[in-house]
């Protein structure tokens, strides 16, 4: 990462590789969020029919467990980007 002082502020060059990796993790996180929403929405509809309540409960459990994936994706992204930054500094 290269930082330049300009008249209007700071110009930070983080590199193309950094942006590509960050975009991939953001896409993965967005896909995870979409799946969570789908599980909870379908589970909610299943609760409207007594015969499907158990399946709806399982969808809520899957959606809740998938909420744990979100911070894992973020932490993995930060570690990955930090490793690239260290490699570029050397």
N, C-alpha and C positions, 0 to 999 in steps of 0.2 A: 504494500500500500504506500502510495506517495501522496503527500499533502503539500499543497502550494498555497502560500498566502497571496491573495489578490486584493485589489482595491475594494471589491464588494464583499469579501469574506474569504472563506476557505474553499479551495478546489481539491476534492479528494478523488484520487485515481485508485479504485479498488480492483481494477482488472476485470477482463471479460470472464475469466474462469470463475471468479467469485460470484458474479451475477448469474451465470448459468447454473451453478450449484444451488444458489439461493432460490432461484426460480423453480428448480426441480423440487426442492423441499416444500416450497409454498404450494405447488401443485399437488403434491402428496398430501399435505395438510388439508387443502380444500377438498380433495377427494374423500379423505377420512371424515371431514365434517358433513359432506353430502350423505355418506353411508349412515352416519349417526342419525341424521334427520330422517332418512328413509326408515330405519329400524323403529324409531319412536313414532313416526306417523302411521306405519302399518300396524304396530303394536296398539296404538290408540284405536284404530278401526276394529281390530280384533276384540277389543274390550266391549264393543257394542253388541257382540254376539256371544251368548253364554258358552256356546260350544267351543269358541276360539280363545277364551280367556287365558287358558294355560299357555297356548302358543304366543299370545300377546305378552304374557309375563316373561317368557324366554326372550322375546325380541327386546324388551326393556332391559333385561340383564345383558344381552349382547351389546346393545347401544351404550349402556353404562360402562361395561368393560372397555369398549372402544374409546370412551372418553379418556381412558388412561394412556392411549396411544398418542394423543395430541401432545402432551408435554414431552414424551419420548422423542417424537419427531423433531420438536424444537431443540431439545438438548443435543440430539445427534447432529442437527444442522450446525449448531454453534461449535461443537467439537470439530466437525469436518472443516468448517471455514477457518477456525483457529489454526488447525494443522497446515492448511494451505498458506495462511498468512505467515506462519513461522518458516515454512519452506521457502517462500518468496523473499523473506528477510535475509536468509543465509546465502 
